[in-house]
């Protein structure tokens, strides 16, 4: 097998005996492995080489008809390995696989493998000079890399039902005072932040729930903590604040029943008056 490299495409000169009905020898032809396949980190090197043979066979009839048994003997590997490589190419969208069954049967008659978006036209397979311009190939390669990068950046952190429950708790509490703002909330993003607070920052689920409930008793912090991200950033300080036991909300004290009873000075003895005063003083100091 001889290789020739021209710009950013690899051409592989192939002359193999094909496994078809006539077992005839096919003429020399070129296989192409484009940059987005050649430098893909998601497939093995053997899968890339197999892609080249598939692309070459597709040049004959527009699709590859060779069986796993043929490729296994070609590469001197098991049919399981060939199946694994084809699945890698299929999962990454480099090829499509069509299965044709025998009439009125579930038995596979033929399999057609096709290259997705072949980078070269049919007459360009036999002409090494007719290649894609380097700047165009570079653009395609960068586009592939940037697409994968953007998908990674946009990927949200995982979360469980417990993290979503915490997100909904905080959202419900804030919706009472900030209905317009809370109507635009993405609960999936909030649940992801709760996941980070729990799994990455190491805060227990029950402690997060306790803090969310505590916020409703504090006028200042309930106004300023309006996103799980802010809750993460200030959680340690909130723990200190919550332990002070002070809240800014007003608390209504209920007087004991005996304090509301009418006291008639004319009917109370001196000892009773002293007892009443002591009770009043004790209540004021409690």
MIZA-155085 format. One line per 3 residues: number of its first residue (from 0); their letters; for each residue x, y, z of N, C-alpha, C. Coordinates in steps of 0.001 Angstrom, whole numbers, plus 500000, padded with zeros to 6 digits. Each point is the difference from the previous one (the first is absolute). Layout:
<pts>
NUM> A> X Y Z X Y Z X Y Z; ...
</pts>
This chain:
<pts>
0> XXX> 500850 498811 500000 499150 501189 500000 500888 501242 500000; 499786 500936 499070 500832 501198 499937 499184 501224 500364; 500629 500960 500723 499302 501203 500459 500547 501217 499275
3> XXX> 499128 500975 499692 500423 501277 499476 499236 501099 500717; 500707 501014 500536 499351 501079 500740 500010 501253 499144; 498853 500621 499785 499902 501236 499233 499133 500977 500771
6> XXX> 500562 501144 500393 499325 500982 500850 499503 499320 501274; 498679 500092 500303 499504 499476 501280 499213 498710 499824; 500048 499382 498804 499280 498765 499781 500970 498856 499744
9> XXX> 499658 498832 500450 500851 498831 499828 499384 499095 498948; 500770 499639 498969 499547 499082 498981 500736 498684 500175; 499299 498920 500018 500613 498692 500194 499768 499175 498748
12> XXX> 501078 499623 499338 499887 499176 498805 499713 498572 500441; 498897 499435 499489 499551 498696 500462 499801 499067 498807; 500505 498794 500119 499696 498974 499006 499740 498712 500758
15> XXX> 498734 499644 500159 499606 498854 500804 499073 499101 499202; 499975 498735 500382 499055 499056 499404 498701 500128 500779; 498926 500389 499326 498736 500273 500647 499216 498710 500198
18> XXX> 499263 499986 501125 499135 498861 500292 498615 500292 499442; 499742 499630 498776 498691 500158 499421 499611 498687 499342; 498935 500057 499252 499496 498767 499420 501000 499383 499013
21> XXX> 500784 500837 499287 500917 499491 498985 501416 499872 500517; 500306 500604 501172 501344 499987 500597 501041 500488 498992; 499637 501060 499247 500934 500549 499015 500916 500996 500648
24> XXX> 501150 500264 499363 500961 500964 500513 499636 501386 499500; 499877 500948 500940 499621 501354 499641 501232 500811 499596; 499827 500984 499130 501130 500837 499588 500451 500914 501122
27> XXX> 501175 500595 499836 500525 500918 500992 499102 501235 500100; 499719 500460 501227 499194 501183 500212 500448 500658 501299; 499513 501202 500255 500427 500775 501151 498948 500008 501103
30> XXX> 500471 500002 501243 499122 500174 501168 500378 501315 500661; 499030 500679 500568 500265 501294 500638 499570 499969 501461; 500854 500540 500865 499672 500144 501424 500095 501486 500315
33> XXX> 498880 500721 500038 500027 501449 500232 500498 500343 501399; 500355 501261 500184 500601 500448 501261 499098 499767 501201; 498680 500234 499835 499106 499875 501161 499878 498551 500464
36> XXX> 500323 499054 499127 500034 498594 500400 501399 499631 500465; 500996 500479 499265 501388 499647 500299 500415 500443 501398; 499540 501165 500442 500416 500525 501299 498941 499838 501083
39> XXX> 498954 499241 499712 498945 499772 501007 500566 499196 501164; 499747 500472 501213 500485 499320 501195 498990 499001 500546; 498849 499960 499363 498919 499146 500502 499975 498627 499353
42> XXX> 500871 499770 499032 500058 498690 499356 501435 499502 499977; 500176 498696 499851 501331 499402 500014 500694 500192 498653; 501322 499790 500009 500785 500127 498770 499556 498962 498969
45> XXX> 499653 498796 500451 499547 498962 499084 498669 500360 499354; 499126 500685 500759 498720 500431 499446 500223 501040 498902; 501010 500852 500182 500330 501005 498976 500500 499320 498728
48> XXX> 500824 498962 500157 500502 499273 498843 498852 499286 499286; 499089 499437 500776 498841 499332 499422 499138 501002 499231; 499901 501213 500526 499255 501062 499310 500576 500213 498605
51> XXX> 501350 499975 499905 500629 500185 498707 499600 498914 499015; 500007 498729 500435 499600 498904 499119 498531 500100 499616; 499156 500415 500966 498569 500144 499706 499787 501088 498950
54> XXX> 500723 501133 500156 499850 501088 499034 500447 499575 498613; 501049 499153 499943 500478 499521 498710 498975 499094 499334; 499392 499113 500787 498994 499091 499455 498729 500745 499600
57> XXX> 499700 501092 500704 498827 500801 499661 500161 500636 498620; 501235 500187 499587 500261 500600 498697 499532 499094 498867; 499900 498693 500253 499616 499053 498964 498512 500103 499653
60> XXX> 499139 499958 501021 498558 500004 499750 499241 501016 500846; 500715 500849 500706 499345 500999 500836 499794 499538 501419; 500323 498731 500278 499891 499460 501344 500963 498829 500140
63> XXX> 500303 499642 501257 500880 498870 500276 499141 498785 500322; 500224 498912 499285 499215 498791 500187 500780 498881 500687; 501273 500228 500302 500840 498950 500578 499489 499594 501383
66> XXX> 500141 498732 500326 499520 499464 501275 501069 500124 501079; 499586 499778 501250 500958 500012 501107 501040 498889 499838; 499581 498895 499409 500914 498893 499781 501116 500390 499032
69> XXX> 499634 500752 498968 501001 500466 499032 501025 500903 500675; 499514 500987 500756 500910 500928 500671 500835 499284 501059; 499408 498997 500665 500731 499269 501032 501193 499278 499389
72> XXX> 499787 499383 498812 501108 499314 499332 500999 501002 499412; 499484 501162 499593 500863 501033 499438 500984 500537 501036; 499510 500224 501229 500827 500561 501063 500546 498938 500958
75> XXX> 499601 498758 499771 500439 498897 500853 499577 500229 501456; 498728 500350 500181 499425 500203 501339 498671 499251 500052; 499340 500040 501151 498713 499336 500158 498878 500854 499407
78> XXX> 498892 499338 499687 498839 500732 499489 499423 500925 501074; 500215 499646 501261 499542 500857 501103 500713 501342 499972; 501300 499975 499705 500777 501241 499918 499490 500869 498858
81> XXX> 499718 499376 498851 499487 500758 498856 498673 500650 500348; 499131 499237 500653 498691 500527 500403 500168 501186 500943; 500965 499911 500905 500264 501073 500956 500470 501261 499282
84> XXX> 500884 499846 499014 500508 501169 499266 498904 500668 499181; 499151 499169 499363 498902 500564 499205 499030 500761 500903; 499724 499454 501184 499105 500687 500941 500584 501329 500446
87> XXX> 501328 500063 500178 500641 501267 500357 499768 501042 498909; 500200 499602 498761 499802 500917 498871 498537 500424 499886; 499103 499055 500266 498569 500289 499921 499565 500949 501103
90> XXX> 500458 499755 501231 499605 500828 501142 500494 501432 499865; 501150 500193 499341 500544 501345 499818 499442 500681 498755; 499140 499307 499272 499363 500613 498837 500868 500030 498761
93> XXX> 501054 499177 499971 500879 499980 498832 499444 499105 498890; 499206 498991 500367 499401 499102 499020 498568 499691 500407; 499222 499497 499039 498664 499484 500294 499966 498536 499586
96> XXX> 499190 499212 500706 499906 498565 499721 498545 499661 499694; 499770 499408 498813 498666 499589 499601 499957 498474 499895; 499037 499394 500659 499846 498550 499967 498820 499638 499106
99> XXX> 500230 499080 499089 498950 499535 499094 499715 498524 500319; 498733 499709 500293 499612 498656 500417 499411 499205 498831; 500104 498701 500126 499398 499130 499006 498479 500125 500086
102> XXX> 499348 499785 498877 498565 500186 499942 499281 499099 501010; 499090 500650 500751 499203 499294 501014 500877 499264 501006; 501117 500620 500351 500915 499372 500957 500755 501072 500775
105> XXX> 500463 499609 501193 500823 500901 500801 501490 499766 499759; 500295 499132 499059 501394 499688 499684 500579 501085 499096; 501182 500502 500376 500638 501076 499247 500524 499461 498675
108> XXX> 499614 500661 498913 500446 499597 498669 501241 500789 499573; 499928 501334 500154 501113 500853 499614 500167 501129 501009; 501219 500530 500060 500273 501173 500844 500712 501037 499147
111> XXX> 499491 501213 500020 500606 501091 499249 500538 501044 500977; 501283 500260 499929 500626 501036 500825 500319 501185 499097; 499557 501173 500405 500225 501193 499187 500771 501044 500789
114> XXX> 500868 500715 499313 500761 501097 500606 499098 501223 500119; 500012 500650 501148 499206 501210 500211 500786 501207 499529; 499387 500765 499083 500623 501221 499466 501433 499737 499529
117> XXX> 500123 499220 498964 501317 499731 499433 500649 501301 499574; 501241 500239 500393 500660 501269 499726 500438 500176 498551; 500010 498920 499198 500459 500097 498624 498907 499555 499046
120> XXX> 499940 500601 498835 499074 499563 498977 500526 498713 499364; 499141 499331 499252 500370 498695 499468 501225 500066 499103; 500084 500991 499089 501132 500063 499094 501273 500483 500666
123> XXX> 499900 500439 501245 501174 500475 500706 500748 498870 500680; 499399 498810 500087 500678 498864 500627 501234 499577 499210; 499940 500185 498691 501098 499538 499151 500959 501109 499625
126> XXX> 499776 501205 500529 500867 501111 499651 500523 500668 501249; 501257 499719 500387 500565 500572 501212 500108 501515 499954; 499940 500604 498820 500147 501453 499910 498725 500723 500341
129> XXX> 498857 499299 499861 498719 500624 500299 499640 499771 501458; 500593 500741 500898 499765 499832 501424 499368 501237 500573; 499452 499847 501184 499409 501142 500681 501086 500975 500394
132> XXX> 499731 501261 499813 500996 501014 500342 500323 499929 501479; 501275 500210 500389 500400 499893 501413 499169 500886 500909; 499699 501224 499574 499257 500917 500867 498585 499490 500227
135> XXX> 499406 499356 498962 498654 499454 500158 500001 498825 500954; 501002 499108 499872 500107 498851 500889 500257 500450 501422; 500837 501044 500169 500298 500521 501331 498737 500554 500637
138> XXX> 499169 500662 499189 498748 500545 500514 499081 498897 500493; 499915 498898 499214 499161 498884 500405 500501 499385 501292; 501332 499867 500106 500584 499395 501191 499744 500865 501225
141> XXX> 500209 501335 499863 499773 500911 501119 498539 500022 500399; 499125 499894 498999 498562 499992 500279 499624 498796 500843; 500606 498845 499668 499727 498785 500773 500482 500152 501425
144> XXX> 501229 500533 500169 500578 500183 501331 499174 500975 500820; 499591 501123 499379 499236 501019 500714 498629 499480 500400; 499409 499181 499123 498690 499429 500322 500081 499115 501227
147> XXX> 501045 499134 500062 500183 499125 501148 500281 500820 501251; 500772 501082 499855 500336 500852 501141 498758 500672 500555; 499138 500502 499100 498782 500668 500439 499062 499036 500704
150> XXX> 499927 498747 499487 499142 499017 500645 500484 499706 501408; 501334 499966 500173 500572 499739 501322 499706 501152 500947; 500140 501256 499498 499774 501173 500835 498538 500105 500420
153> XXX> 499075 499580 499104 498585 500127 500286 499439 498837 500809; 500829 499013 500217 499543 498824 500726 499733 500347 501457; 498805 499703 500491 499631 500301 501373 500482 498897 500924
156> XXX> 500207 500373 501253 500381 499001 500988 498816 499076 500260; 500250 498775 500332 498891 499095 500315 499384 500367 501347; 498792 499554 500243 499365 500235 501294 498981 498894 500252
159> XXX> 499649 499835 501263 499047 498970 500387 498661 500643 500355; 499033 499161 500363 498694 500523 500410 500120 500859 501250; 500935 499640 500886 500201 500781 501223 500492 501407 499673
162> XXX> 500905 500120 499034 500508 501312 499621 498898 500840 499349; 499150 499354 499209 498880 500722 499404 499012 500430 501074; 499809 499148 501014 499101 500355 501110 500493 501243 500724
165> XXX> 501298 500087 500214 500574 501175 500654 499822 501246 499146; 500190 499844 498696 499839 501126 499082 498563 500519 500039; 499039 499084 500040 498592 500392 500053 499655 500659 501334
168> XXX> 500613 499530 501092 499766 500612 501318 500391 501470 499984; 501212 500261 499510 500479 501383 499958 499153 500833 499047; 499618 499408 498885 499204 500724 499000 498633 500380 500554
171> XXX> 499355 499077 500708 498681 500282 500582 500089 501126 501020; 501022 499953 500859 500175 501036 501020 500193 501382 499376; 500768 500061 498915 500294 501289 499363 498862 500492 499123
174> XXX> 499180 499081 499512 498903 500383 499108 498980 500897 500684; 499908 499892 501319 499039 500817 500741 500364 501488 499928; 501305 500309 500049 500449 501390 500014 500493 500491 498640
177> XXX> 500439 499058 499122 500539 500397 498701 499360 499164 498882; 498686 500110 499845 499298 499144 499028 500458 500189 498558; 500257 501232 499586 500409 500263 498619 501374 499414 499714
180> XXX> 500919 500212 500924 501359 499482 499822 500012 498470 500020; 499239 499410 500889 499996 498546 500146 499290 499292 498851; 499172 500736 499260 499305 499383 498864 500960 499674 498857
183> XXX> 501188 500595 500023 500984 499777 498937 501077 498992 500399; 499850 499387 501162 501030 499097 500520 500028 498674 499239; 501197 499496 499743 500204 498669 499430 500328 499057 501155
186> XXX> 499045 499189 500395 500185 499129 501159 501085 498945 499772; 500261 499646 498757 501077 499049 499724 501359 500590 500380; 500181 501283 499696 501245 500697 500371 500096 500101 501515
189> XXX> 498886 500307 500647 499995 500107 501463 500325 498659 500644; 499435 498921 499467 500272 498667 500539 501474 499640 499819; 500596 500448 498899 501422 499748 499767 500860 500710 501035
192> XXX> 499604 501215 500383 500736 500739 501034 499867 499314 501353; 498812 499463 500264 499804 499251 501244 500873 498747 500008; 500146 499395 498826 500876 498829 499865 501437 500374 500359
195> XXX> 500472 501140 499499 501363 500442 500293 500180 500326 501483; 498992 500640 500580 500062 500325 501424 500085 498738 500840; 499278 498979 499592 499976 498729 500728 501233 499140 499709
198> XXX> 500231 499700 498724 501045 499053 499624 501395 500623 499957; 500103 501200 499465 501313 500622 499862 500440 500736 501263; 499050 500733 500621 500343 500753 501208 499865 499158 501266
201> XXX> 499344 498851 499886 499912 499091 501140 498960 500359 501044; 498970 500748 499634 498947 500376 500943 498872 498964 499917; 499572 499501 501139 498970 498966 500029 498647 500542 499529
204> XXX> 499190 499103 499438 498673 500367 499497 499154 500623 501107; 500015 499379 501178 499171 500512 501102 500455 501380 500469; 501319 500267 499919 500511 501316 500402 499596 501072 498990
207> XXX> 499962 499636 498731 499559 500956 498977 498524 500321 500194; 499202 498968 500254 498568 500203 500228 499765 500873 501228; 500771 499758 501060 499868 500807 501220 500323 501464 499708
210> XXX> 501029 500244 499208 500392 501378 499699 498946 500698 499149; 499397 499274 499058 498955 500591 499170 498809 500422 500863; 499646 499159 500972 498908 500346 500914 500376 501159 500912
213> XXX> 501266 500033 500424 500438 501081 500893 499946 501346 499302; 500272 500027 498722 499998 501257 499257 498655 500709 500070; 498922 499217 500106 498672 500615 500055 499781 500768 501294
216> XXX> 500829 499781 501025 499848 500685 501285 500881 501234 500106; 500797 500265 498964 500931 501126 500052 499712 500948 498842; 499536 501196 500329 499607 500959 498964 501157 500381 499091
219> XXX> 501178 500189 500572 501146 500446 499207 500456 498921 499015; 500309 498813 500516 500550 498954 499138 498959 499430 499051; 498726 500019 500376 498961 499498 499098 499864 500879 498763
222> XXX> 500400 501285 500123 499964 500906 498842 501239 499864 499127; 501129 499614 500625 501265 499975 499271 500366 498632 499417; 499452 498935 500547 500278 498663 499461 498853 499622 499065
225> XXX> 500171 500304 498714 498928 499767 499030 500447 499087 498864; 501055 499228 500267 500496 499038 499012 500874 498975 500726; 499909 498721 499635 500830 498984 500658 501496 500286 499913
228> XXX> 500420 500685 498943 501415 500336 499871 500424 500940 501117; 499129 500970 500326 500273 500922 501103 499966 499252 501325; 499116 499015 500092 499929 499182 501205 501312 499252 500212
231> XXX> 500580 499469 498925 501292 499309 500078 501103 500947 500465; 500022 501187 499408 501075 500952 500288 499988 500485 501448; 498824 500095 500597 499885 500565 501352 499611 498970 501054
234> XXX> 500038 498718 499646 499461 498985 500903 500705 500004 501362; 501326 500072 500008 500729 499974 501272 499627 501188 500883; 499848 501168 499390 499611 501178 500775 498575 499852 500518
237> XXX> 499128 499408 499178 498619 499790 500432 499930 499053 501190; 500889 499010 500030 500039 499071 501135 500299 500756 501284; 500970 500934 499932 500359 500812 501172 498825 500881 500417
240> XXX> 499343 500616 499009 498879 500891 500298 498837 499237 500637; 499745 498804 499487 498869 499227 500518 500228 499540 501432; 501276 499806 500380 500317 499549 501354 499895 501117 501036
243> XXX> 499935 501244 499540 499853 501119 500935 498615 500000 500633; 499068 499401 499316 498647 499894 500553 499245 501295 499952; 500472 500963 499185 499324 501293 499910 499352 500123 498638
246> XXX> 498796 500463 499989 499297 500260 498753 499478 501411 500016; 499783 500556 498862 499525 501386 499916 498490 500067 499937; 499335 498887 499959 498541 500009 499965 499463 500210 501403
249> XXX> 498858 500640 500088 499396 500282 501299 499390 498737 500577; 500069 499863 501279 499475 498826 500681 498967 500428 501029; 498846 499399 499938 498901 500349 500906 500048 499106 501227
252> XXX> 500077 500617 501171 500018 499257 501246 498584 499905 500547; 499670 498865 500505 498681 499788 500593 500116 500057 501518; 499208 500888 500592 500039 500150 501450 499307 498820 500660
255> XXX> 500460 499600 501166 499356 498897 500713 498590 500378 500433; 499176 498986 500205 498602 500245 500321 499825 500821 501281; 500845 499702 500973 499814 500689 501278 500254 501494 499895
258> XXX> 500819 500425 498930 500324 501414 499884 498795 500785 499498; 499134 499328 499256 498836 500673 499427 498815 500034 500955; 500121 499317 501086 498898 500012 500950 499933 501354 500707
261> XXX> 498806 500495 500155 499815 501302 500656 500344 499877 501487; 500668 501016 500474 500450 500009 501397 499255 501117 500740; 499300 499600 500967 499278 500973 500805 500817 500294 501244
264> XXX> 500484 501279 500065 500878 500378 501110 499274 499909 501340; 498749 500215 499955 499256 500020 501258 499837 498597 500589; 500058 498942 499072 499769 498653 500495 501285 499210 500177
267> XXX> 501174 500574 499590 501267 499280 500104 500676 500361 501315; 500509 498982 500636 500716 500233 501250 501420 500435 499677; 500704 500408 501033 501384 500453 499796 500879 498867 499488
270> XXX> 499788 498797 500514 500785 498850 499550 499718 499671 498534; 498706 500136 499574 499636 499746 498609 500637 501027 499072; 500045 501265 500425 500590 501050 499177 501492 499756 499804
273> XXX> 500668 499547 501098 501433 499710 499890 500224 498849 499015; 499136 499015 500069 500127 498839 499091 499780 500403 498549; 499013 500872 499763 499708 500469 498645 501169 500784 499438
276> XXX> 500582 500896 500824 501127 500805 499543 501206 499122 499650; 500200 498962 500809 501115 499079 499732 499808 499261 498668; 498763 499618 499725 499708 499315 498739 500197 500935 498804
279> XXX> 499565 501248 500156 500180 500979 498915 501482 500226 499736; 500779 500169 501066 501432 500222 499870 500696 498801 499344; 499582 498800 500392 500580 498780 499422 499680 499894 498504
282> XXX> 498792 500381 499614 499614 499928 498589 500801 501005 499161; 500192 501229 500558 500738 501042 499271 501465 499608 499808; 500533 499218 500914 501423 499623 499921 500214 498732 499151
285> X> 498950 499282 499697 500151 498747 499254 500289 500282 498537
</pts>
